């Protein structure tokens, strides 16, 4: 049985401690999720992407987990490896 992520996320977002923790790590995790989603859309494994970028599968995993922030140059190479276009955006802060 698969549980859709949205109801789980909605339930977690009701917890103030979760919201505070997410706010602290949110941008890193959002980038990691976006990278993993782009890779999944391209139907590639982490190893496939690593080979296309001439790096290690472990490095790809660290980026996708939000453990390490890739440089802009690495993000550009990652996007190219998964057949995506890199777009960087700064949104207004929520009040």
C-alpha positions as a LaTeX table, in Angstrom:
\begin{tabular}{lrrr}
\hline
Residue & $x$ (\AA) & $y$ (\AA) & $z$ (\AA) \\
\hline
Unk1 & 0.00 & 0.00 & 0.00 \\
Unk2 & 1.35 & 3.40 & $-0.98$ \\
Unk3 & 0.49 & 6.53 & 0.99 \\
Unk4 & 0.40 & 9.77 & $-1.03$ \\
Unk5 & 2.96 & 12.28 & 0.23 \\
Unk6 & 0.66 & 15.32 & 0.29 \\
Unk7 & $-1.59$ & 14.13 & 3.17 \\
Unk8 & 1.48 & 13.18 & 5.19 \\
Unk9 & 3.12 & 16.56 & 4.52 \\
Unk10 & $-0.12$ & 18.36 & 5.42 \\
Unk11 & $-0.27$ & 16.48 & 8.72 \\
Unk12 & 3.38 & 17.27 & 9.48 \\
Unk13 & 2.83 & 20.95 & 8.68 \\
Unk14 & 0.30 & 21.13 & 11.52 \\
Unk15 & 3.16 & 20.60 & 14.00 \\
Unk16 & 4.91 & 23.91 & 14.90 \\
Unk17 & 8.18 & 22.08 & 15.72 \\
Unk18 & 8.16 & 20.49 & 12.26 \\
Unk19 & 7.50 & 23.84 & 10.58 \\
Unk20 & 10.40 & 25.45 & 12.49 \\
Unk21 & 12.76 & 22.59 & 11.62 \\
Unk22 & 11.68 & 22.65 & 7.98 \\
Unk23 & 12.20 & 26.41 & 7.78 \\
Unk24 & 15.77 & 25.90 & 9.00 \\
Unk25 & 16.63 & 23.27 & 6.37 \\
Unk26 & 13.93 & 23.95 & 3.79 \\
Unk27 & 15.97 & 25.51 & 0.98 \\
Unk28 & 18.61 & 22.75 & 1.08 \\
Unk29 & 15.95 & 20.04 & 1.06 \\
Unk30 & 13.89 & 21.76 & $-1.63$ \\
Unk31 & 16.93 & 21.82 & $-3.88$ \\
Unk32 & 17.65 & 18.16 & $-3.13$ \\
Unk33 & 14.04 & 17.19 & $-3.85$ \\
Unk34 & 14.05 & 19.19 & $-7.09$ \\
Unk35 & 17.25 & 17.45 & $-8.20$ \\
Unk36 & 15.91 & 13.99 & $-7.37$ \\
Unk37 & 12.61 & 14.74 & $-9.13$ \\
Unk38 & 14.42 & 15.92 & $-12.27$ \\
Unk39 & 16.53 & 12.75 & $-12.23$ \\
Unk40 & 13.41 & 10.60 & $-11.79$ \\
Unk41 & 11.68 & 12.37 & $-14.71$ \\
Unk42 & 14.72 & 11.55 & $-16.84$ \\
Unk43 & 14.47 & 7.91 & $-15.65$ \\
Unk44 & 18.08 & 7.92 & $-14.53$ \\
Unk45 & 19.75 & 6.42 & $-11.50$ \\
Unk46 & 22.15 & 8.36 & $-9.31$ \\
Unk47 & 24.91 & 6.27 & $-10.85$ \\
Unk48 & 23.77 & 7.21 & $-14.38$ \\
Unk49 & 23.92 & 10.91 & $-13.49$ \\
Unk50 & 27.28 & 10.51 & $-11.77$ \\
Unk51 & 28.78 & 8.88 & $-14.84$ \\
Unk52 & 27.43 & 11.64 & $-17.09$ \\
Unk53 & 28.97 & 14.23 & $-14.75$ \\
Unk54 & 32.22 & 12.34 & $-14.16$ \\
Unk55 & 31.64 & 12.29 & $-10.39$ \\
Unk56 & 30.63 & 9.69 & $-7.81$ \\
Unk57 & 27.19 & 8.29 & $-7.05$ \\
Unk58 & 27.84 & 9.25 & $-3.42$ \\
Unk59 & 28.23 & 12.91 & $-4.39$ \\
Unk60 & 24.91 & 12.83 & $-6.22$ \\
Unk61 & 23.28 & 11.25 & $-3.16$ \\
Unk62 & 24.70 & 13.94 & $-0.82$ \\
Unk63 & 23.31 & 16.69 & $-3.06$ \\
Unk64 & 19.90 & 15.04 & $-3.32$ \\
Unk65 & 19.72 & 14.53 & 0.46 \\
Unk66 & 20.54 & 18.18 & 1.04 \\
Unk67 & 23.70 & 17.23 & 2.95 \\
Unk68 & 25.99 & 19.24 & 0.68 \\
Unk69 & 25.09 & 22.27 & $-1.43$ \\
Unk70 & 26.37 & 21.97 & $-5.00$ \\
Unk71 & 28.00 & 24.95 & $-6.66$ \\
Unk72 & 26.17 & 26.75 & $-9.44$ \\
Unk73 & 28.55 & 25.12 & $-11.94$ \\
Unk74 & 27.70 & 21.68 & $-10.53$ \\
Unk75 & 23.99 & 22.45 & $-10.68$ \\
Unk76 & 24.39 & 23.43 & $-14.33$ \\
Unk77 & 26.20 & 20.16 & $-15.07$ \\
Unk78 & 23.56 & 18.18 & $-13.14$ \\
Unk79 & 20.76 & 19.84 & $-15.10$ \\
Unk80 & 22.52 & 19.02 & $-18.35$ \\
Unk81 & 23.05 & 15.41 & $-17.24$ \\
Unk82 & 19.31 & 14.95 & $-16.58$ \\
Unk83 & 18.17 & 16.89 & $-19.64$ \\
Unk84 & 16.84 & 19.86 & $-17.70$ \\
Unk85 & 17.39 & 23.62 & $-17.75$ \\
Unk86 & 18.75 & 25.27 & $-14.61$ \\
Unk87 & 16.65 & 28.18 & $-13.38$ \\
Unk88 & 17.45 & 30.08 & $-10.18$ \\
Unk89 & 14.79 & 32.22 & $-8.56$ \\
Unk90 & 14.55 & 34.39 & $-5.45$ \\
Unk91 & 11.00 & 34.64 & $-4.11$ \\
Unk92 & 9.83 & 37.29 & $-1.66$ \\
Unk93 & 9.95 & 36.22 & 1.97 \\
Unk94 & 6.66 & 35.20 & 3.50 \\
Unk95 & 5.49 & 37.37 & 6.38 \\
\hline
\end{tabular}
